[in-house]
Amino acid sequence: MLPTFKQAFRFIGLCSIPAAGFGLLLTASLYLYLSPKLPSVETLKTVKFQTPLRVYSQDLLLIGEFGEKRRTPIEFKDIPLLFVQAMLAAEDDAFYSHIGVDFNGLIRAALELATTGSIQTGGSTITMQLARNFFLTREQSFTRKFNEILLALRIEDELSKDEIFQLYANKIYLGNRAYGVEAAALTYYGRTISNLTLAELAMIAGLPKAPSTFNPIINPDRAISRRDWILRRMVKLGFISLTQYEDAKNSPSTAQYHGPMIAYNAPYVAEDARLAALTTLGPAAQTDGYVVITTVDSKLQIHADQALRKGLRDYDLRHGYRGPEAHIKNAQEWRATLLNTPVAGILEPAIITAVTGDSLTINTQSQDGLLLTKEDTDGLADLRLLISENSRSAPVQNLTEVFTPGDLIRIGYEQDKIYLAQLPQAQAALVSLDPETGAIRALVGGFDFYQSHFNRVTQAQRQPGSNFKPFIYTAALEHGMSPATIINDAPVVFDNGSAEEAWRPENNSGEFYGPTRLRKALYLSRNLVSIRILRSVGINSALNTINKFGFDRKAFPRDLSLALGTHALTPLQIATGYATFANGGYKIEPYLIERIENQEGDVVFQTQHPMVCRHCELTAEVKKTEIAGEKASPEKNLLADDARTEKPSDQITDPTQDNPVTRRSKVKDIVASRPAAARIVEPRIAYLIDSMLKDVIIRGTGTKAQALKRTDIAGKTGTTNGPRDAWFSGYNPDLVTTVWLGFDDNKLLGKREFGGSAALPIWIDYMAAALADKPVKRRPQPDGLVSVKIDPETGKRAGPTTTNAIFELFLQENVPMVDDTLAMPSTPGSRPPPLPEDIF
């Protein structure tokens, strides 16, 4: 007899009780087994996203970014509501109502597992995805899914819905190295997520499901299909109107790859800052969202880049055109060649498509059919070909003799005018420091970082030549010589045992000029005088002086070639030494990093490099005088008070209040806690050297710098044998800058190339812009110096009959005397009546 329906129902019910009990028992067992092994959700409250290292200039412009993952964490309040709704429509429309688990979705996934042996749709909520992304793998298994459920429930119990969504929005991978929605907005659209349209927001919301498949750059059609589906879902859920839907649906895809939002690209600076951060913080520097604030001024950095590139271009023009960079025969390959040839510095690649006697037709990466004529294009009208470093051809009359269609050339732009260019083979370096603090304000290690990562400012060891002479002359003044000391500029031979090995140093001109005053020998860069100075002072004594400037005396040669700058040094080392001349005798240390902040804006590193503290010496001198029972002069008291209230040159002043880095920064005014720079050159000696280096500009090898029309600049040229290296180091009280130009492989520069022709023009272009808004500063003359008239031929005190007398400065104890004539102190208020010969 067939059982009745009631009996069958009872039978099923009785059977389901043990099944349910078994299921409950199994669930409880799994919970007890898995729960203790689950990670703590508490870690989510203090999570640190893997965020790249960002490098900023002193004026808080982004100049570099480093890290495998591109991420910019964002708070929930800054995420547009339309994006939240788009994400809910795409991933979890019940997010704000469920407890972290969508049971309908799980049942669907369980049925798929039972029927197919694998999970196809997953049924994961946003909370479950968050749990998987933070704590679990993507393995498709029942155990992992159960762990995911348990973690989701825990997360929902400890975090609010908005906190969960914020973590999810910052964690998810969205393709092209972009992690998090803000990074995705910047990567695909070059704008922050708050500035995206509805269509763009929906496009990004479609990426979590499959970042590669729905990538709008790689697969625009599939990305648009996914976007439109999300938009339809948003209409169905009541998030947007039909009008909004139609407008967004009809919007074309505008996604394209955007690199980091670099305000100004300074790769040599950024790379040095990255290496310093790694040294300070270890590998976490590039993953934990640190912010490095450098000392570089972005405006000065721009001027430095422009000056260096112009200087190399001018050097190329003086020596001639080397010809096209390459030749591509197949016209079908021209476009691909252009797209695969990077811009170098500011020089763009171009392919010649047609040539006439006086014009070129070219294609560039952005424009086809561009006409360059001799009349309108710099570099074509007077085109000359390189023959050697010392010669070039006559002007090219017919361009077809040099160019053919398919040639790859370079062009540049200057004030909207095109010029013919070529990639320079010579290289250059420029570094600019604040002489009061050592802060690096601009640094350019070569023509183009992406051509060569070699930083010639810090890594290139080159002979400085005469650029090194001021350090030898400092030793001379410290050992009793004066600017008026007479040294014979005459031939000298140092015999090493054979005529072939004998050293016969010469001046650059090849001539000798006889007895010469120390001052004149420096501003005219007389080699023989420098050698005799070193021989008189003694190598050991000179090395002691050199060591004070921070140079390693053990590395220098112990012979007289030391006077001619034969020991190789980096431009940064030279600039650091010249900073002592610029600041009046203090030893500073160059540095690039001002501070490093973590993601919360806390300062984890702050520079403690010494800085010049003038009031320290003045105050100590006043106190010393008072302790001795004397009264300090009103002038010294006033100077000490002024120095104490003077604002340090690198004190932080919140340059941009609305910059996020500035807003969050908790930097304290620690300038006062920085150690005082040590005085290494006596004030009077420093003043004399500065005076002599000013004469290099006024009447010596650096007269081109008079174009700046400033009376507070000083410096020294340098040229090595060959010549192979060209230098100029110069300064005013605000900046000290060193420029080097040469070939990496030590090739000859050309017989007419010197520090004054190759390096000095770069220095002038940079300093003209860097000092444009800075007033001329007069250096106060220290006590203990006197100015007297001398005979320039003998260096002795001028007599009544001397007709060509000039004034010279002397240490008070070193004044040359004629009979019983008194010296003329130069300190105001203590000057005796002038001598008749000084008036007439």
C-alpha positions in Angstrom: 0.0 0.0 0.0 1.5 3.4 -1.0 2.2 5.7 1.9 0.1 8.8 2.2 1.5 12.3 1.7 1.3 12.9 5.4 3.4 9.9 6.2 5.9 10.8 3.5 6.3 14.3 4.9 6.8 12.9 8.4 9.4 10.5 7.1 11.3 13.3 5.4 11.1 15.4 8.5 12.4 12.7 10.7 15.3 12.1 8.3 16.1 15.8 8.1 16.6 16.1 11.9 19.7 14.0 12.0 20.9 15.6 8.7 20.5 19.1 10.2 22.2 18.0 13.4 25.0 16.5 11.4 25.3 19.7 9.4 25.2 21.8 12.6 27.8 19.5 14.2 30.0 19.7 11.0 29.7 23.5 11.0 30.5 23.8 14.7 33.5 21.5 14.3 34.8 23.5 11.4 34.4 26.7 13.3 36.2 25.3 16.4 39.0 24.0 14.2 39.4 27.0 11.9 38.6 29.9 14.2 41.8 29.8 16.4 43.9 29.8 13.2 42.3 32.9 11.7 44.2 36.2 11.8 43.1 39.0 14.1 40.8 41.5 12.4 42.3 44.1 14.7 45.2 44.5 12.3 42.8 46.1 9.8 42.3 49.1 12.1 46.0 49.9 11.8 46.7 48.6 8.3 49.6 50.1 6.3 49.0 49.9 2.6 52.0 49.2 0.4 52.4 52.7 -0.9 55.3 54.1 -3.1 58.0 56.4 -1.9 57.3 60.0 -3.0 60.1 62.6 -3.4 59.3 66.3 -3.2 61.2 69.5 -3.8 61.7 72.0 -1.0 58.7 73.9 -2.3 56.7 70.7 -2.2 56.4 69.7 -5.8 56.4 66.0 -6.6 59.7 65.3 -8.4 59.9 61.5 -8.2 57.9 58.3 -7.2 59.3 54.8 -6.5 57.6 51.5 -5.8 56.2 48.4 -7.5 52.7 49.3 -6.5 51.1 52.6 -7.4 48.7 53.5 -4.6 47.3 56.7 -3.1 45.2 55.9 0.0 41.9 57.8 0.2 39.4 58.3 3.0 35.8 57.3 2.6 34.5 60.8 2.8 36.6 61.7 -0.2 35.1 58.9 -2.4 32.3 60.2 -4.6 28.8 58.7 -3.8 28.3 57.8 -7.4 31.4 55.6 -7.3 30.3 53.9 -4.1 26.9 53.2 -5.9 28.7 52.0 -9.0 30.8 49.6 -7.0 27.7 48.3 -5.2 25.9 47.8 -8.5 28.9 45.9 -9.8 29.9 43.8 -6.8 27.4 43.8 -3.9 24.2 45.7 -4.1 23.1 44.4 -0.6 26.4 45.5 1.0 24.7 47.9 3.4 22.0 45.4 4.5 23.7 42.0 4.9 25.9 40.9 7.8 28.9 40.3 5.6 27.7 37.2 3.9 25.2 36.8 1.1 23.6 33.4 1.8 21.7 33.3 -1.5 25.0 33.7 -3.3 26.6 31.1 -1.1 23.9 28.5 -1.8 24.3 29.2 -5.5 28.1 28.6 -5.1 27.5 25.5 -3.1 25.3 24.0 -5.8 27.9 24.8 -8.4 30.5 23.0 -6.2 28.3 20.0 -5.8 27.4 19.7 -9.5 30.6 20.7 -11.2 33.3 20.1 -8.6 34.4 23.8 -8.6 33.0 27.2 -7.6 32.2 29.3 -10.7 30.5 32.5 -9.4 31.8 32.6 -5.8 29.0 34.5 -4.1 31.5 36.7 -2.3 30.4 40.0 -0.8 32.6 43.1 -0.6 33.4 42.2 3.0 34.4 38.6 1.9 36.6 40.0 -0.9 38.2 42.2 1.7 38.9 39.3 3.9 40.4 37.3 1.0 42.6 40.2 -0.2 44.0 40.9 3.2 44.4 37.5 4.8 43.8 34.6 2.4 44.8 33.2 -1.0 42.7 33.0 -4.1 42.6 29.2 -3.9 39.1 27.9 -4.8 38.4 25.4 -2.0 35.7 24.8 0.6 38.1 25.5 3.5 39.2 28.8 2.1 35.6 29.8 1.5 34.6 28.9 5.0 37.6 30.9 6.4 36.5 33.8 4.2 32.9 33.6 5.7 34.2 33.5 9.3 36.6 36.4 8.7 33.8 38.4 7.0 31.5 38.0 10.0 34.3 39.1 12.3 35.1 42.1 10.1 31.4 43.2 10.1 31.3 42.8 13.9 34.3 45.1 14.5 34.2 47.6 11.6 31.5 49.9 10.2 30.3 49.5 6.7 32.1 52.7 5.6 35.4 51.6 7.1 35.0 48.3 5.3 34.4 50.0 2.0 37.3 52.4 2.5 39.7 49.5 3.1 38.3 47.6 0.1 38.6 50.7 -2.2 42.2 51.2 -1.2 43.3 47.6 -1.4 41.9 46.2 -4.6 44.1 45.7 -7.7 42.8 47.5 -10.7 45.4 46.9 -13.4 48.5 48.8 -14.7 50.2 48.6 -11.3 47.3 50.6 -9.8 46.1 49.5 -6.4 43.1 51.3 -5.0 40.6 53.5 -6.7 42.5 56.8 -6.4 45.6 55.3 -8.0 43.3 53.8 -10.8 41.7 57.2 -11.5 45.2 58.8 -11.8 46.5 55.9 -13.9 43.7 55.7 -16.4 42.5 59.3 -16.5 45.2 61.5 -15.0 42.7 63.0 -12.5 41.7 62.3 -8.9 38.6 60.1 -8.5 36.6 63.1 -7.2 37.0 64.7 -10.7 35.9 61.8 -12.8 32.6 61.6 -14.7 29.9 59.0 -14.1 31.0 57.0 -17.2 34.6 57.0 -15.9 33.6 56.0 -12.4 31.6 53.1 -13.8 34.6 52.0 -15.9 36.8 51.8 -12.8 34.0 50.0 -10.9 34.1 47.3 -13.6 37.8 46.5 -13.0 37.8 44.4 -9.8 36.1 41.5 -11.4 38.9 41.0 -14.0 41.5 43.9 -14.2 43.1 42.5 -17.4 39.9 41.4 -19.2 38.1 44.7 -18.6 41.1 47.0 -18.8 39.9 50.1 -20.8 43.4 50.5 -22.4 44.0 46.9 -23.4 40.4 45.8 -24.1 38.3 49.0 -24.6 35.3 47.1 -26.2 35.0 44.7 -23.3 35.6 47.5 -20.8 32.8 49.6 -22.3 30.4 46.5 -22.3 31.1 46.0 -18.6 30.7 49.8 -17.9 27.3 49.9 -19.6 26.1 46.8 -17.7 27.0 48.6 -14.4 25.2 51.7 -15.6 22.1 49.7 -16.3 22.3 48.1 -12.8 22.6 51.6 -11.3 19.4 52.6 -13.0 17.6 49.4 -11.8 18.8 50.1 -8.2 17.6 53.7 -8.4 21.1 55.2 -8.1 20.9 57.2 -11.3 18.2 58.5 -13.7 17.6 57.3 -17.3 19.0 60.7 -18.5 22.2 60.1 -16.5 22.4 56.6 -17.9 22.0 57.7 -21.5 24.6 60.5 -21.2 27.1 58.1 -19.6 26.4 55.3 -22.0 27.0 57.5 -25.0 30.4 58.8 -23.6 33.4 57.5 -25.5 36.2 55.7 -23.6 39.0 58.3 -22.9 41.2 56.1 -20.8 44.9 56.1 -21.5 48.0 55.4 -19.4 49.1 58.3 -17.2 52.4 57.9 -15.3 52.9 59.3 -11.8 51.7 62.9 -11.4 55.2 64.4 -11.4 55.1 68.2 -11.1 58.7 68.5 -12.4 60.9 65.6 -13.4 64.2 65.8 -11.6 65.4 62.2 -11.9 69.0 62.7 -10.7 67.7 64.4 -7.6 64.9 61.8 -7.1 67.3 58.8 -7.5 69.8 60.2 -5.0 66.9 60.9 -2.5 65.7 57.3 -3.0 69.1 55.8 -2.3 69.4 58.0 0.8 65.9 57.0 2.0 66.8 53.3 1.5 70.0 53.8 3.5 68.0 55.5 6.3 64.9 53.3 6.4 65.7 50.1 4.7 63.5 48.3 2.1 60.4 49.7 3.7 61.2 53.1 2.2 59.6 52.1 -1.1 56.5 50.3 0.3 55.3 52.1 3.4 54.3 55.4 1.9 57.1 57.6 3.1 57.5 61.1 1.8 60.9 62.6 1.3 61.3 66.4 1.3 64.5 67.4 -0.4 66.4 70.7 -0.2 66.1 71.3 -4.0 64.3 74.4 -5.1 62.2 73.4 -8.2 62.6 76.8 -9.8 66.4 76.6 -9.5 66.3 73.0 -10.7 64.5 74.1 -13.9 67.1 76.8 -14.5 69.9 74.4 -13.9 68.5 71.8 -16.4 68.0 74.5 -19.0 71.4 76.1 -18.6 73.2 72.7 -18.7 71.4 71.6 -21.9 72.0 74.9 -23.6 75.7 74.8 -22.7 76.0 71.3 -24.3 74.1 72.5 -27.4 76.4 75.5 -27.7 79.5 73.3 -27.4 78.1 71.1 -30.2 77.4 74.1 -32.4 81.0 75.2 -32.0 82.3 71.9 -33.1 80.0 70.9 -36.0 77.2 68.5 -36.9 78.0 64.8 -36.8 75.2 63.7 -39.1 71.9 61.9 -38.7 71.5 59.6 -35.7 70.4 56.6 -37.8 68.9 55.8 -41.2 65.7 53.7 -41.7 65.4 52.5 -45.3 61.9 51.1 -45.2 59.3 53.8 -45.0 56.8 51.4 -43.5 59.0 51.4 -40.4 59.3 55.1 -39.9 56.3 55.5 -37.6 57.3 52.6 -35.4 60.8 54.0 -35.2 59.6 57.4 -34.1 57.3 55.9 -31.4 60.1 53.7 -30.1 62.7 56.4 -30.0 62.5 58.3 -26.7 62.8 62.1 -26.2 66.3 62.7 -24.8 66.5 65.8 -22.6 64.3 68.1 -24.6 65.3 66.8 -28.0 62.6 65.1 -30.0 63.2 62.4 -32.6 62.2 63.1 -36.2 62.3 61.2 -39.5 63.2 63.1 -42.7 60.6 62.3 -45.4 61.9 64.7 -48.1 65.0 66.8 -48.8 65.7 69.8 -51.0 68.8 71.9 -51.2 67.5 74.3 -48.6 64.8 72.5 -46.7 63.8 69.3 -44.9 60.4 67.8 -44.5 60.0 65.7 -41.3 57.6 63.6 -39.3 57.7 63.8 -35.5 55.8 61.7 -32.9 53.0 64.2 -32.9 53.0 65.8 -36.4 53.6 64.8 -40.0 54.9 66.9 -42.9 56.7 69.6 -40.9 58.8 71.8 -43.1 62.2 73.0 -41.9 63.9 75.7 -44.0 67.3 77.3 -43.8 65.7 80.6 -43.4 63.5 79.7 -40.4 65.4 76.9 -38.6 68.3 77.5 -36.4 71.2 75.1 -37.1 70.4 74.7 -40.8 71.3 78.2 -42.1 74.9 77.9 -41.0 75.2 74.1 -40.8 78.8 72.9 -40.5 80.0 69.4 -40.2 82.4 68.1 -37.5 85.9 67.2 -38.8 87.7 66.9 -35.5 87.6 68.4 -32.1 89.6 71.3 -33.5 88.0 71.9 -36.8 84.7 71.8 -38.8 83.7 72.2 -42.4 82.6 75.3 -44.3 78.8 76.0 -44.2 76.9 73.3 -46.1 75.4 74.8 -49.2 73.1 71.9 -50.3 71.3 69.9 -47.6 71.0 66.9 -49.9 74.8 66.4 -49.4 74.1 65.6 -45.7 70.5 64.3 -45.4 68.4 61.7 -47.2 64.8 60.5 -46.6 64.7 58.0 -43.8 67.3 59.8 -41.7 66.6 59.9 -38.0 67.5 63.4 -36.6 66.8 65.4 -33.5 65.0 68.7 -33.2 64.4 71.1 -30.3 62.1 74.0 -29.6 63.1 77.4 -28.3 60.4 80.1 -27.9 58.2 78.2 -30.4 61.0 78.1 -32.9 62.5 74.8 -34.1 66.2 74.2 -34.2 68.2 71.3 -35.6 70.0 69.4 -32.9 71.9 66.3 -32.1 72.4 64.1 -29.0 75.5 65.6 -27.3 78.4 63.2 -26.8 80.0 65.5 -24.3 78.5 65.6 -20.8 78.2 68.2 -18.1 77.2 68.5 -14.4 76.0 71.3 -12.2 75.5 71.4 -8.5 74.3 74.5 -6.5 74.5 74.8 -2.7 73.4 77.1 0.0 76.8 78.0 1.5 75.2 78.8 4.9 73.7 75.3 5.4 75.0 72.9 2.8 71.5 72.4 1.4 71.6 71.3 -2.3 69.4 73.7 -4.2 69.9 72.2 -7.7 71.6 69.1 -9.1 72.0 67.9 -12.6 74.1 64.9 -13.2 74.1 64.8 -17.0 72.3 65.7 -20.1 69.6 63.0 -19.7 69.1 60.6 -16.8 67.3 58.1 -19.0 70.3 57.9 -21.4 72.7 57.5 -18.5 72.0 57.1 -14.8 75.6 58.0 -14.0 75.4 61.0 -11.7 78.4 63.1 -12.6 77.9 65.5 -9.7 78.5 62.8 -7.1 80.2 60.0 -9.0 82.4 61.5 -11.7 86.0 61.9 -10.3 87.7 64.4 -12.6 90.8 66.5 -12.4 89.8 70.0 -11.4 92.9 71.8 -12.8 93.1 75.4 -11.8 89.7 75.2 -10.1 91.6 73.8 -7.2 94.1 76.6 -6.9 92.2 78.7 -4.4 92.8 76.0 -1.7 96.5 76.2 -2.4 96.4 80.0 -2.2 94.5 79.8 1.1 97.5 77.8 2.5 99.8 80.5 1.2 98.0 83.2 3.0 97.8 81.1 6.2 101.6 80.8 6.0 102.5 84.4 5.9 102.1 85.4 2.2 99.9 88.3 1.2 98.1 89.1 -2.0 101.1 91.4 -2.9 103.7 88.7 -2.4 105.9 88.5 -5.5 106.5 85.1 -7.0 108.5 84.5 -10.2 106.5 83.2 -13.1 109.4 81.5 -14.9 110.2 78.1 -16.3 111.0 75.3 -13.9 112.1 71.8 -14.6 111.7 68.9 -12.1 114.3 66.3 -13.0 113.3 62.7 -12.3 116.5 61.2 -13.6 116.2 61.5 -17.3 115.3 64.2 -19.9 112.3 62.1 -21.0 110.9 61.9 -17.5 111.5 65.5 -16.5 108.4 67.5 -15.7 108.3 70.9 -17.4 105.0 72.6 -16.4 103.7 75.5 -18.4 101.0 78.2 -18.3 98.0 77.6 -20.7 99.4 80.3 -23.0 102.8 78.7 -23.2 104.4 82.0 -22.0 106.1 83.1 -18.8 105.6 86.5 -17.3 108.3 87.0 -14.7 107.7 88.4 -11.1 104.0 88.4 -10.4 101.9 89.3 -7.4 99.9 86.5 -5.7 96.6 88.2 -6.5 97.4 88.6 -10.2 98.7 85.1 -10.4 95.4 83.7 -9.2 93.0 85.8 -11.3 95.2 85.1 -14.4 95.6 81.4 -13.3 99.4 81.2 -13.6 100.5 77.6 -13.2 104.2 78.3 -12.4 103.3 80.6 -9.6 101.0 78.0 -8.0 103.8 75.4 -8.1 106.3 77.8 -6.5 103.7 78.7 -3.9 103.3 75.1 -3.0 107.0 74.5 -2.9 107.4 77.5 -0.5 104.5 76.5 1.8 105.5 72.8 1.8 103.3 69.9 0.7 102.6 68.8 4.3 101.4 72.3 5.3 99.3 72.6 2.1 97.7 69.2 2.8 96.8 70.3 6.3 94.9 73.2 4.9 93.3 71.1 2.2 92.2 68.6 4.8 90.2 71.3 6.7 88.0 71.8 3.6 86.8 68.2 3.9 89.2 66.7 1.3 91.0 63.5 2.2 94.6 64.4 2.5 95.7 60.8 2.3 94.3 60.5 -1.2 96.2 63.4 -2.6 99.6 63.1 -4.4 102.6 64.2 -2.3 104.2 66.1 -5.1 104.1 69.5 -6.7 101.5 68.5 -9.3 99.0 69.0 -6.4 99.2 72.8 -7.2 97.7 72.2 -10.6 94.7 70.2 -9.5 95.8 66.8 -10.8 94.0 64.9 -8.1 90.5 63.8 -9.3 87.5 65.1 -7.3 83.7 65.3 -7.9 81.9 68.5 -8.6 80.1 68.1 -5.3 83.4 68.0 -3.4 84.6 71.1 -5.2 81.4 73.0 -4.6 81.5 72.1 -0.9 85.0 73.5 -0.6 84.0 76.8 -2.4 81.1 77.1 0.1 83.8 78.0 2.7 84.9 81.0 0.6 81.3 82.0 0.1 80.3 81.9 3.8 83.4 83.6 5.2 85.4 80.6 6.4 83.0 77.9 7.8 82.9 74.2 7.0 79.5 73.0 5.9 78.4 69.5 4.8 76.3 69.1 1.6 72.9 67.3 2.1 69.9 66.6 -0.1 67.2 65.4 2.3 65.6 67.9 4.6 63.2 65.5 6.3 61.3 62.2 5.8 57.7 61.8 6.9 55.6 58.6 7.3 52.0 58.2 6.0 50.6 59.9 9.1 52.8 63.0 8.5 55.1 62.2 11.4 58.7 63.2 10.9 60.9 60.1 11.1 64.1 61.8 9.9 65.2 65.4 10.1 68.6 66.7 9.0 71.0 67.7 11.7 73.8 68.9 9.4 75.8 71.9 10.8 74.9 75.3 9.6 76.7 78.7 9.8 75.8 80.4 13.1 77.4 83.9 13.1 75.8 85.1 16.3 77.5 82.1 18.1 80.9 83.6 17.5 79.8 87.2 18.1 78.0 86.3 21.3 81.0 84.3 22.5 83.3 87.2 21.7 81.1 89.7 23.6 80.9 87.4 26.6 84.7 86.8 26.5 85.3 90.6 26.5 82.8 91.1 29.5 84.4 88.3 31.5 87.8 90.0 31.0 86.3 93.1 32.7 86.1 95.1 29.5 83.1 96.5 27.7 82.2 95.2 24.3 81.9 97.9 21.6 78.4 99.0 20.7 79.0 97.8 17.1 79.7 94.2 18.2 76.8 94.2 20.6 74.5 95.4 17.7 76.0 92.8 15.3 75.4 90.0 17.8 71.8 91.1 18.4 71.2 91.3 14.6 72.7 87.9 14.0 70.6 86.3 16.7 67.4 87.5 15.2 68.3 86.7 11.6 66.1 84.1 10.1 68.0 81.0 9.0 68.0 80.6 5.2 66.5 77.1 5.2 63.9 77.4 8.0 60.6 75.9 7.0 57.9 78.5 6.4 54.9 76.5 5.1 55.2 77.7 1.4 51.9 76.3 0.3 49.2 76.0 2.9 46.8 74.0 0.8 49.5 71.4 -0.1 48.6 68.0 1.5 52.2 67.4 2.5 52.4 70.8 4.2 48.9 70.4 5.9 49.8 67.1 7.5 53.4 68.0 8.4 54.2 68.1 12.0 57.7 69.6 11.6 58.9 71.5 14.5 61.3 74.4 14.3 64.4 72.4 14.9 66.8 74.8 13.1 68.0 76.2 16.4 69.0 72.7 17.5 71.3 72.1 14.5 75.0 72.2 15.4 77.0 75.3 14.4 79.4 74.9 11.5 83.0 75.0 12.5 85.2 77.8 11.4 88.1 76.4 9.4 89.5 79.6 7.8 90.3 82.7 9.8 87.9 85.6 8.9 90.6 87.8 7.5 92.1 85.0 5.3 88.6 84.2 4.1 88.0 87.8 3.2 91.3 88.1 1.3 90.6 84.9 -0.8 87.1 86.2 -1.5 88.6 89.5 -2.7 91.1 87.7 -4.9 88.4 85.5 -6.4 86.3 88.6 -7.1 89.2 89.8 -9.2 88.9 86.7 -11.4 85.5 88.1 -12.5 86.7 91.7 -12.6 90.0 91.3 -14.5 90.8 87.7 -14.8 89.8 84.5 -16.6 86.1 84.8 -15.6 85.4 88.3 -17.0 82.4 86.9 -19.0 80.5 86.7 -15.7 80.4 90.5 -15.6 77.3 90.0 -17.8 75.5 89.4 -14.5 76.2 93.1 -13.5 76.8 92.1 -9.9 79.6 93.1 -7.5 79.1 90.2 -5.1 80.1 87.3 -7.3 83.5 85.5 -7.3 84.9 82.3 -8.7 87.6 80.4 -10.5 87.9 78.7 -13.9 89.6 75.4 -14.4 91.0 73.6 -17.4 93.0 70.4 -17.5 95.6 69.2 -20.0 94.3 68.4 -23.4 92.0 70.1 -22.6 89.9 67.3 -21.3 88.0 69.0 -18.4 86.4 72.4 -18.2 85.3 73.8 -14.8 83.9 76.9 -13.3 83.1 77.3 -9.6 81.7 80.5 -8.3 79.4 82.0 -5.8 77.8 84.9 -4.1 76.7 84.9 -0.4 73.4 83.1 -1.3 74.6 80.3 -3.7 77.7 78.5 -4.6 77.7 76.6 -7.9 80.1 74.3 -9.6 79.9 73.4 -13.3 82.0 70.7 -15.1 82.0 69.8 -18.8 83.9 67.0 -20.6 83.6 63.6 -22.1 83.0 60.5 -20.0 85.8 58.7 -21.9 88.2 61.6 -21.4 88.3 62.6 -25.1 89.8 66.0 -26.0 87.4 68.9 -25.8 89.2 71.0 -28.5 92.2 73.3 -28.3 90.0 76.4 -28.0 87.9 75.0 -25.1 88.6 76.2 -21.6 86.7 76.6 -18.3 85.9 80.2 -19.3 84.4 79.1 -22.7 82.7 75.8 -21.9 81.7 75.7 -18.3 81.5 79.4 -17.4 78.6 80.1 -19.8 76.5 77.4 -18.2 77.3 78.9 -14.7 76.3 82.4 -16.0 73.0 81.2 -17.5 72.1 79.5 -14.3 73.2 82.1 -11.8 71.6 84.9 -13.8 68.2 83.3 -13.3 68.9 82.0 -9.7 70.1 85.5 -8.5 67.6 87.6 -10.5 65.5 88.5 -7.5 68.2 88.6 -4.9 69.9 91.9 -3.9 73.6 92.4 -4.1 75.2 91.6 -0.8 78.3 93.4 0.5 80.5 91.3 2.8 81.6 93.3 5.9 85.3 93.6 6.2 86.6 91.9 9.4 88.8 93.7 11.9 92.6 93.4 11.5 92.8 94.1 7.8 94.4 97.3 6.4 94.4 98.8 3.0 97.6 100.5 1.7 98.9 101.6 -1.6 101.6 99.4 -3.2 103.8 99.4 -6.2 102.1 96.6 -8.4 105.5 95.7 -9.9 107.3 95.1 -6.5 104.5 94.5 -4.1 106.1 96.9 -1.7 104.5 100.0 -0.1 104.2 102.8 -2.6 106.4 105.8 -2.1 105.7 109.4 -3.0 107.1 109.0 -6.5 105.2 105.9 -7.4 102.9 106.7 -10.4 101.0 103.5 -10.8 100.2 102.7 -7.2 97.2 100.5 -6.3 95.5 99.7 -3.1 96.0 96.2 -1.6 94.7 94.5 1.5 97.0 93.1 4.2 96.7 91.4 7.5 97.5 94.1 10.1 100.7 92.4 11.2 101.8 91.9 7.6 101.6 95.4 6.2 104.7 96.3 4.1 106.3 99.5 5.6 108.3 102.3 3.9 110.4 104.0 6.5 108.2 105.1 9.4 105.0 105.5 7.5 101.9 104.2 9.3 99.5 101.8 7.7 96.0 102.8 7.0 93.5 100.7 9.0 90.4 100.0 7.0 88.1 99.6 10.0 85.7 102.6 10.2 86.5 104.9 13.0 90.1 103.9 13.4 91.6 105.2 10.2 94.5 107.7 10.6 94.9 110.7 8.3 95.6 109.6 4.7 99.1 109.9 3.4 99.7 112.6 0.7 100.5 110.0 -1.9 97.1 108.3 -1.2 95.3 111.5 -2.1 97.3 112.6 -5.1 
